[in-house]
Amino acid sequence: MSRTFIGDLCAHIKPTSPTEKSKYVRIGSAFKDEQDRVTIKLDTLPIPSLNWEGWANVMERKPYEPKAPPLPESDIPF
């Protein structure tokens, strides 16, 4: 049985104050099989004391793109 990677499984952590943003902590991976059934692989569980209410989201993994422009080529031979 082969599986196709869908995305990362992330726990939604509610903010503890009005100035905080929600956090998403990676807790596993989601996969789809040939019959379009979704399965999840849990690597860890967040603890409820960290403001986790049991909800998890599947988030598509995007390729890494550096934020800074590449350094210019140098004429110095090393």
Secondary structure as a PSIPRED ss2 file (coil, helix, strand):
# PSIPRED VFORMAT (PSIPRED V4.0)

   1 M C   1.000  0.000  0.000
   2 S C   1.000  0.000  0.000
   3 R E   0.000  0.000  1.000
   4 T E   0.000  0.000  1.000
   5 F E   0.000  0.000  1.000
   6 I E   0.000  0.000  1.000
   7 G E   0.000  0.000  1.000
   8 D E   0.000  0.000  1.000
   9 L E   0.000  0.000  1.000
  10 C E   0.000  0.000  1.000
  11 A E   0.000  0.000  1.000
  12 H E   0.000  0.000  1.000
  13 I E   0.000  0.000  1.000
  14 K C   1.000  0.000  0.000
  15 P C   1.000  0.000  0.000
  16 T C   1.000  0.000  0.000
  17 S C   1.000  0.000  0.000
  18 P C   1.000  0.000  0.000
  19 T C   1.000  0.000  0.000
  20 E C   1.000  0.000  0.000
  21 K C   1.000  0.000  0.000
  22 S C   1.000  0.000  0.000
  23 K E   0.000  0.000  1.000
  24 Y E   0.000  0.000  1.000
  25 V E   0.000  0.000  1.000
  26 R E   0.000  0.000  1.000
  27 I E   0.000  0.000  1.000
  28 G E   0.000  0.000  1.000
  29 S E   0.000  0.000  1.000
  30 A E   0.000  0.000  1.000
  31 F E   0.000  0.000  1.000
  32 K E   0.000  0.000  1.000
  33 D E   0.000  0.000  1.000
  34 E C   1.000  0.000  0.000
  35 Q C   1.000  0.000  0.000
  36 D C   1.000  0.000  0.000
  37 R C   1.000  0.000  0.000
  38 V E   0.000  0.000  1.000
  39 T E   0.000  0.000  1.000
  40 I E   0.000  0.000  1.000
  41 K E   0.000  0.000  1.000
  42 L E   0.000  0.000  1.000
  43 D C   1.000  0.000  0.000
  44 T C   1.000  0.000  0.000
  45 L C   1.000  0.000  0.000
  46 P C   1.000  0.000  0.000
  47 I C   1.000  0.000  0.000
  48 P H   0.000  1.000  0.000
  49 S H   0.000  1.000  0.000
  50 L H   0.000  1.000  0.000
  51 N C   1.000  0.000  0.000
  52 W E   0.000  0.000  1.000
  53 E E   0.000  0.000  1.000
  54 G E   0.000  0.000  1.000
  55 W E   0.000  0.000  1.000
  56 A E   0.000  0.000  1.000
  57 N E   0.000  0.000  1.000
  58 V E   0.000  0.000  1.000
  59 M E   0.000  0.000  1.000
  60 E C   1.000  0.000  0.000
  61 R C   1.000  0.000  0.000
  62 K C   1.000  0.000  0.000
  63 P C   1.000  0.000  0.000
  64 Y C   1.000  0.000  0.000
  65 E C   1.000  0.000  0.000
  66 P C   1.000  0.000  0.000
  67 K C   1.000  0.000  0.000
  68 A C   1.000  0.000  0.000
  69 P C   1.000  0.000  0.000
  70 P C   1.000  0.000  0.000
  71 L C   1.000  0.000  0.000
  72 P C   1.000  0.000  0.000
  73 E C   1.000  0.000  0.000
  74 S C   1.000  0.000  0.000
  75 D C   1.000  0.000  0.000
  76 I C   1.000  0.000  0.000
  77 P C   1.000  0.000  0.000
  78 F C   1.000  0.000  0.000
